[in-house]
């Protein structure tokens, strides 16, 4: 596959990278840590590993591409989990982590040559990211006005919820 048709390989990897960049642009636009480069690289590397697994099966009859995809999902889950953090009981970066996981799915499906799936999935992901942001701004949060902050409370290690300090009393961020 790879050796026989360089244009197909370049199209698959290019599509994975381009659609990863599209997902990353939305995150970059909002100033999140994992932006253009991160999403583009995750999608490209996922596409490369998927193509490599397919190539091994095609030419050597060995290997299982599904195991490669499983490993990718696990590795990206680990990286995405590292993006999520809790500050003062508030959970941060959940959407960025999910978006990064989506970039891996984009790379896998583009690498596998599933063009309709990768284009439809990316379009829906971008629509969801943009539309949900718009809708979230319009909805009141925590019973307050649409401009009030949304807070998700996380239990501490003992299982009790850490109370959030009143607004304006957090002080400077710790370095």
FILUMRO-826924 format. One record per residue (C-alpha): x, y, z; residue number from 1. Coordinates in nm, 2 decimals, padded with zeros to 4 digits. Each point is the difference from the previous one (the first is absolute). Example, Ala and Ser with C-alpha at 12.3 -4.5 7.8 and 13.67 -1.06 7.14 Angstrom:
2
01.23, -00.45, 00.78, 1
00.14, 00.34, -00.07, 2
***
This chain:
175
00.00, 00.00, 00.00, 1
00.26, 00.26, 00.11, 2
00.26, -00.10, -00.25, 3
-00.25, -00.06, -00.28, 4
-00.18, 00.33, 00.02, 5
00.18, 00.30, 00.15, 6
-00.29, 00.23, -00.09, 7
-00.25, -00.20, 00.20, 8
00.24, 00.00, 00.30, 9
00.06, 00.38, -00.03, 10
-00.38, 00.06, -00.03, 11
-00.08, -00.20, 00.31, 12
00.27, 00.16, 00.21, 13
-00.07, 00.34, -00.14, 14
-00.37, -00.04, 00.08, 15
00.08, -00.12, 00.35, 16
00.23, 00.30, 00.06, 17
-00.24, 00.26, -00.16, 18
-00.30, -00.12, 00.20, 19
00.21, -00.02, 00.32, 20
00.09, 00.36, -00.06, 21
-00.36, 00.10, -00.05, 22
-00.08, -00.15, 00.34, 23
00.31, 00.17, 00.15, 24
-00.10, 00.34, -00.14, 25
-00.32, 00.00, 00.21, 26
00.20, -00.07, 00.32, 27
00.28, 00.25, -00.10, 28
-00.25, 00.27, -00.07, 29
-00.12, -00.02, 00.36, 30
00.36, -00.01, 00.14, 31
00.01, -00.36, 00.12, 32
00.33, -00.18, 00.04, 33
-00.05, -00.27, -00.25, 34
-00.06, 00.19, -00.32, 35
00.10, -00.02, -00.37, 36
00.33, -00.17, 00.03, 37
-00.11, -00.26, 00.26, 38
-00.32, -00.10, -00.18, 39
00.18, -00.01, -00.34, 40
00.28, -00.21, 00.13, 41
-00.24, -00.24, 00.19, 42
-00.21, -00.05, -00.32, 43
00.31, -00.04, -00.22, 44
00.17, -00.25, 00.23, 45
-00.32, -00.20, 00.04, 46
-00.04, -00.01, -00.37, 47
00.36, -00.11, -00.05, 48
-00.03, -00.28, 00.26, 49
-00.33, -00.12, -00.16, 50
00.16, -00.01, -00.34, 51
00.30, -00.18, 00.13, 52
-00.22, -00.27, 00.17, 53
-00.20, -00.04, -00.32, 54
00.33, -00.03, -00.20, 55
00.13, -00.27, 00.23, 56
-00.31, -00.21, -00.04, 57
-00.01, 00.05, -00.38, 58
00.36, -00.09, -00.06, 59
00.09, -00.24, 00.28, 60
-00.33, -00.15, 00.10, 61
00.09, 00.08, 00.36, 62
-00.13, 00.24, 00.26, 63
-00.34, 00.12, 00.08, 64
-00.09, 00.36, -00.09, 65
-00.27, 00.00, 00.27, 66
00.27, -00.04, 00.27, 67
00.18, 00.30, -00.14, 68
-00.32, 00.20, 00.02, 69
-00.06, -00.12, 00.35, 70
00.35, 00.10, 00.10, 71
-00.05, 00.34, -00.15, 72
-00.33, 00.06, 00.18, 73
00.17, -00.10, 00.33, 74
00.30, 00.23, -00.06, 75
-00.21, 00.29, -00.10, 76
-00.22, -00.06, 00.30, 77
00.31, 00.03, 00.22, 78
00.11, 00.32, -00.17, 79
-00.35, 00.15, 00.01, 80
-00.03, -00.09, 00.37, 81
00.31, 00.20, 00.06, 82
-00.17, 00.31, -00.14, 83
-00.29, -00.02, 00.26, 84
00.06, 00.16, 00.33, 85
-00.19, 00.12, 00.30, 86
00.04, 00.34, 00.16, 87
-00.21, 00.10, 00.30, 88
-00.24, -00.28, -00.07, 89
-00.05, 00.11, -00.37, 90
00.08, -00.25, -00.28, 91
00.19, 00.16, -00.29, 92
00.09, -00.11, -00.35, 93
-00.25, -00.28, -00.05, 94
-00.10, 00.13, -00.34, 95
00.36, 00.03, -00.11, 96
00.07, -00.35, 00.11, 97
-00.30, -00.13, -00.19, 98
00.10, 00.20, -00.30, 99
00.35, -00.15, 00.01, 100
-00.15, -00.35, 00.01, 101
-00.21, 00.10, -00.30, 102
00.32, 00.10, -00.19, 103
00.13, -00.35, 00.06, 104
-00.33, -00.14, -00.14, 105
00.04, 00.23, -00.30, 106
00.35, -00.13, -00.06, 107
-00.10, -00.37, 00.03, 108
-00.30, 00.03, -00.23, 109
00.20, 00.20, -00.26, 110
00.29, -00.24, 00.02, 111
-00.25, -00.29, -00.06, 112
-00.14, 00.18, -00.30, 113
-00.34, 00.04, 00.14, 114
-00.06, 00.34, -00.17, 115
-00.37, 00.04, 00.06, 116
00.03, -00.09, 00.36, 117
00.29, 00.23, 00.07, 118
-00.16, 00.30, -00.19, 119
-00.34, -00.05, 00.17, 120
00.16, -00.06, 00.34, 121
00.22, 00.31, -00.02, 122
-00.29, 00.22, -00.13, 123
-00.22, -00.12, 00.29, 124
00.28, 00.06, 00.25, 125
00.07, 00.35, -00.12, 126
-00.38, 00.08, -00.01, 127
-00.03, -00.14, 00.36, 128
00.29, 00.21, 00.13, 129
-00.12, 00.32, -00.16, 130
-00.37, -00.04, 00.05, 131
00.03, -00.13, 00.36, 132
00.22, 00.30, 00.09, 133
-00.27, 00.23, -00.14, 134
-00.28, -00.18, 00.18, 135
00.20, -00.01, 00.33, 136
00.04, 00.38, -00.01, 137
-00.38, 00.04, -00.04, 138
-00.10, -00.23, 00.29, 139
-00.01, 00.11, 00.36, 140
00.25, -00.19, 00.21, 141
-00.05, -00.11, 00.36, 142
-00.34, 00.17, 00.01, 143
00.16, 00.34, -00.07, 144
00.02, 00.23, -00.29, 145
00.15, -00.11, -00.34, 146
00.32, 00.18, 00.10, 147
00.06, -00.19, 00.33, 148
00.27, -00.26, 00.02, 149
-00.08, -00.37, -00.02, 150
00.17, -00.21, 00.28, 151
00.04, -00.38, 00.02, 152
00.08, -00.12, 00.35, 153
00.24, -00.29, 00.04, 154
00.03, -00.20, 00.32, 155
00.34, 00.00, 00.17, 156
00.19, -00.32, 00.08, 157
-00.23, -00.07, 00.30, 158
-00.31, 00.03, -00.21, 159
-00.12, 00.34, 00.13, 160
-00.05, 00.29, -00.23, 161
00.25, 00.28, 00.03, 162
-00.18, 00.33, 00.04, 163
00.07, 00.27, -00.25, 164
00.12, 00.33, 00.14, 165
-00.23, 00.30, -00.06, 166
00.07, 00.19, -00.33, 167
00.29, 00.24, 00.02, 168
00.17, -00.18, 00.29, 169
00.22, -00.24, -00.19, 170
00.29, 00.24, -00.01, 171
00.30, -00.04, -00.23, 172
00.07, -00.33, -00.17, 173
00.27, -00.22, 00.16, 174
00.31, -00.04, -00.20, 175
***
